Amino acid sequence: MNSTTDNEARLKPMMLAALAGDQRAYRALLAELRTHLVRYYARRLNNPAAADDLVQETLMAIHTRRLTYDVTQPFTAWLHAIARYKLIDHFRRSKLRQTLPLEDDAAIFTADDAGAATARMDVDTVLATLPDRPATLIRQVKLEGSSIAEAAGRAGMSETAAKVAIHRGLKALAARFTGGAR
Amino acid sequence: MSDDLLYRLAAEAAPVSRNRLPLLLGLAVAVGAVIAMLVMIPWLGLRPDLMEATGTVIFWWKYTYTALFAAIALWATIRLARPGGSMRRPMVGLFALIAFAGALGIAQLVVMPPAMSYELVMGGTALLCPFYIVGLAVPVYAATALMMRRLAPTNLAAAGFAAGLLAGSAAAWVYAFHCGENGMPFLAIWYTTGILIAAGIGAILGRWALRW
């Protein structure tokens, strides 16, 4: 394979001739660049169709933007900067497309949050049907994770009495919300 | 892919002059500056003492400072309109210019009586000045960015920064036809601030405005 310096020594005079208006030199240059670009993109993408598009796009860019080549600078550096820009641009665009399904997932998570909030409100409604004391005990022990001793202490009753109150309260709720048909 | 494309492109191989890119960018700035001037005159108006002021040093230093700023910014924009271009060398020139303007400002504060310091720094329009410069930079940035999209910037934020500097300094030059401030420190602080804000906005917009 040719080294970069060999490429530079061969391609730069062709580019200079092309910029002077030499169509044959330009035609030969573009053919060489195409070979070069096909290899460049094939090595970096595993999607032959996308690689082919990029080769064509890059050749077009080289043509329409050839006035941006500074003749005091190496030609291959200019060429690679354009090829690399097009490659990064391609990744950026395909990444953008890949994020769309992720946004759909986000919508599902949002719906789940709403579901949890609704469930929470249902629990509040249900507990409101009980007398205050057992309702508070059930909320503290079963929902907020307090120990029975803590909840009993806060309510000013013995642990055993608190256990009984919670048990009775849950039983009453179960009876009411399983349809009450027994 | 067929050879058709290659033949078609090769057939369009008109000669390209080495000066084409600098000329196109210079033209874009000129068009933008003319539009900024046409906006500025009915919006802000020329300074009433324009004729008398031509006898003062600050009058000419305002145009020199902003024109030198614009020249360095144009140099940076030309470099960044080419693939792989870097901002490093123009930045050195820019720092030197700002430092020189700052030194002039400090020298004036030292020479003049302290009672005048506030006036020399803040003038009467300190906070309006950067705002107007950024406003007048809009048409210049638009003209420059439209041209840049036809070129090949590869570092879009840096290219946007350079285009914003160019737009800001051209706008500041235009604004000097309205601005009646006479302090060297005022120029060094508020004109520079306006230009740098324009450059910052230009860098942020560059990522999509300059994409090709």
Interface residues (C-beta under 8 A of the other chain):
Chain A: A18 L19 A20 G21 D22 Q23 R24 Y26 R27 L30 A31 R34 D52 V55 Q56 L59 M60 A61 H63 T64 R65 R66 L67 T68 Y69 D70 V71 A77 W78 A81 I82 R84 Y85 D89
Chain B: M1 D3 L5 L6 Y7 L9 A10 A11 E12 A13 A14 P15 V16 R18 R20 L21 L24 A81 R82 P83 G84 R150 L151 A152 T154 R211 W212
